[in-house]
């Protein structure tokens, strides 16, 4: 009986320690940064320069930024007019019937 208690205590301690173990930081054995040679640096600068040149050649887009603009059926004159006063909602048919509490 005593060994069963010890086993249960060990299981409880392990169950409580498992979440703490999951919070431990990961150990990374790889070097943190890649050191580039001067040739690689020059190659990267050339790639960046070519990218910036290609981006500068793109024309500016002047079109609408609304992708759903052609889907909506909106009249431009209706947007500029003031909204009309809302009509009073119709009275429901059963408005005269009083509800009784169910006992």
C-alpha positions as CSV (number, residue, x, y, z in Angstrom):
1,X,0.0,0.0,0.0
2,X,2.9,2.4,0.8
3,X,4.4,1.7,-2.6
4,X,1.2,2.6,-4.3
5,X,1.1,6.0,-2.5
6,X,4.7,6.7,-3.5
7,X,3.9,5.9,-7.1
8,X,0.8,8.1,-7.1
9,X,2.9,10.9,-5.6
10,X,5.6,10.6,-8.2
11,X,2.9,10.6,-11.0
12,X,1.4,13.8,-9.5
13,X,4.8,15.5,-9.3
14,X,5.6,14.5,-12.9
15,X,2.1,15.7,-14.1
16,X,2.6,19.1,-12.4
17,X,6.2,19.5,-13.7
18,X,5.4,18.7,-17.3
19,X,3.9,22.2,-18.1
20,X,6.9,23.9,-16.5
21,X,9.2,21.8,-18.7
22,X,7.3,23.0,-21.8
23,X,8.1,26.6,-20.9
24,X,11.8,26.1,-21.0
25,X,13.6,28.0,-23.8
26,X,14.7,26.1,-26.8
27,X,18.4,25.5,-27.2
28,X,19.7,26.5,-30.6
29,X,23.1,25.0,-31.5
30,X,23.3,26.7,-34.9
31,X,25.2,30.0,-35.2
32,X,23.0,33.0,-34.9
33,X,24.1,35.0,-38.0
34,X,25.4,34.1,-41.4
35,X,28.5,36.1,-42.2
36,X,28.5,37.1,-45.8
37,X,31.6,37.5,-47.9
38,X,32.3,40.8,-49.8
39,X,31.2,39.0,-53.0
40,X,27.9,38.0,-51.6
41,X,27.4,41.6,-50.2
42,X,28.0,43.1,-53.7
43,X,25.7,40.5,-55.3
44,X,22.9,41.4,-52.8
45,X,23.4,45.1,-53.4
46,X,23.1,44.5,-57.2
47,X,19.9,42.5,-56.6
48,X,18.5,45.3,-54.5
49,X,19.5,47.9,-57.0
50,X,17.8,46.0,-59.9
51,X,14.6,45.5,-57.8
52,X,14.4,49.2,-57.0
53,X,15.0,50.1,-60.7
54,X,12.2,47.7,-61.7
55,X,9.8,49.1,-59.2
56,X,10.5,52.7,-60.3
57,X,9.5,51.7,-63.9
58,X,6.0,50.6,-62.9
59,X,3.4,53.2,-63.7
60,X,1.3,54.8,-60.9
61,X,-2.1,53.3,-60.7
62,X,-4.8,55.9,-60.8
63,X,-7.9,53.6,-60.8
64,X,-10.4,53.0,-58.1
65,X,-9.2,51.1,-55.1
66,X,-12.6,49.6,-54.5
67,X,-12.7,46.0,-55.7
68,X,-16.4,45.8,-55.3
69,X,-17.2,49.1,-57.0
70,X,-18.5,47.5,-60.2
71,X,-20.7,45.0,-58.2
72,X,-22.7,47.6,-56.3
73,X,-25.7,49.1,-57.9
74,X,-25.4,52.6,-56.5
75,X,-26.7,55.7,-58.2
76,X,-24.2,58.6,-57.7
77,X,-27.0,61.1,-57.3
78,X,-28.5,59.1,-54.5
79,X,-25.3,59.3,-52.5
80,X,-25.3,63.1,-52.5
81,X,-28.9,63.5,-51.5
82,X,-29.8,63.7,-47.8
83,X,-31.4,60.5,-46.4
84,X,-35.2,60.6,-46.3
85,X,-37.0,60.3,-42.9
86,X,-37.7,56.7,-42.1
87,X,-41.4,55.7,-42.3
88,X,-43.2,54.6,-39.1
89,X,-43.1,50.8,-38.9
90,X,-46.4,49.0,-39.4
91,X,-48.2,47.8,-36.3
92,X,-48.2,44.0,-35.9
93,X,-51.5,42.2,-36.3
94,X,-51.4,40.7,-32.8
95,X,-50.6,44.0,-31.0
96,X,-54.0,44.1,-29.3
97,X,-53.7,40.6,-27.8
98,X,-52.3,40.6,-24.3
99,X,-50.0,37.8,-23.3
100,X,-50.8,35.9,-20.1
101,X,-48.2,34.4,-17.9
102,X,-48.2,30.6,-18.0
103,X,-48.4,29.1,-14.5
